[in-house]
Amino acid sequence: MRLEQIVVDSNDPARLVRFWAELLGGEPVEREHGWAHVEPPDGPRMSFQPVPERKDVKNRLHLDFEVEDIEAAVVKAVSLGASREGLVHTDEKGSFQVMRDPEGNEFCFVR
């Protein structure tokens, strides 16, 4: 068994796939029936499934992206439409910054 893709519910898959493609690399692909996906060079495919409802609560699952420089990653993500959630947290395992993509889905930059 292997992880083939991560599927994210989205109100606007075409917009969200462009954000993630710019952030992670890869070409955004729009598919029939409103779906879209990107295959980042260093990770599994991320697919975006059209849904009518908006995101209202915290994700039950989120993605962590290891980065060399958290602040540089934050600046890039914000320039693409993400938002920062709070401050950088540091504990015995390292540091992380909670972020939200343009539709409010949480993800983290970790170091």
KAPEKA-V479746 format. One record per residue. N is the residue number from 1. SS is DSSP state (@ for helix, = for strand, . for the rest). PSI is psi in radians with two decimals (NA if undefined). OMEGA is omega in whole degrees, 0 to 359 (* if undefined). Layout:
n/ss/psi/omega
N/SS/PSI/OMEGA
N/SS/PSI/OMEGA
//
This chain:
n/ss/psi/omega
1/./2.47/176
2/./2.67/178
3/./2.07/181
4/./-0.77/182
5/=/2.84/174
6/=/2.23/182
7/=/2.26/181
8/=/2.23/173
9/=/2.48/184
10/=/2.50/172
11/./-0.47/182
12/./1.34/183
13/@/-0.64/181
14/@/-0.71/179
15/@/-0.79/184
16/@/-0.66/179
17/@/-0.60/178
18/@/-0.72/177
19/@/-0.94/184
20/@/-0.62/178
21/@/-0.73/178
22/@/-0.67/183
23/@/-0.77/188
24/@/-0.27/186
25/./2.88/184
26/./2.89/181
27/./2.30/176
28/./2.37/180
29/=/2.12/175
30/=/2.31/184
31/./3.05/179
32/@/2.82/180
33/@/0.39/174
34/@/-0.05/180
35/./2.78/174
36/=/2.78/176
37/=/2.85/174
38/=/2.51/176
39/=/1.59/180
40/./2.60/182
41/./-0.47/184
42/./0.58/181
43/./3.10/178
44/./2.83/175
45/=/2.45/171
46/=/2.13/179
47/=/2.62/182
48/=/2.05/186
49/=/2.24/180
50/=/2.31/175
51/./2.65/181
52/./-0.51/185
53/./2.65/178
54/./2.78/176
55/./2.22/183
56/./-0.41/184
57/./3.00/179
58/./2.50/176
59/./2.55/172
60/./-0.29/180
61/./2.42/175
62/./2.88/182
63/=/2.43/174
64/=/2.27/179
65/=/2.07/177
66/=/2.29/181
67/./2.72/176
68/./-0.64/186
69/./1.86/183
70/@/-0.82/184
71/@/-0.71/178
72/@/-0.69/178
73/@/-0.68/178
74/@/-0.82/180
75/@/-0.79/179
76/@/-0.84/182
77/@/-0.75/179
78/@/-0.68/179
79/@/-0.39/180
80/@/-0.10/177
81/./0.02/177
82/./2.98/174
83/=/2.62/178
84/=/2.46/178
85/=/1.79/179
86/=/-2.74/183
87/=/2.96/174
88/=/2.32/177
89/=/2.43/177
90/=/2.35/175
91/=/-2.91/183
92/./-0.31/180
93/./-0.28/182
94/=/-2.69/183
95/=/2.67/175
96/=/2.67/178
97/=/2.12/175
98/=/2.36/180
99/=/2.91/172
100/=/2.34/177
101/./3.11/184
102/./-0.32/177
103/./0.13/175
104/./0.07/178
105/./2.24/182
106/=/2.51/169
107/=/2.91/182
108/=/2.56/165
109/=/2.26/182
110/=/2.65/177
111/./NA/*
//
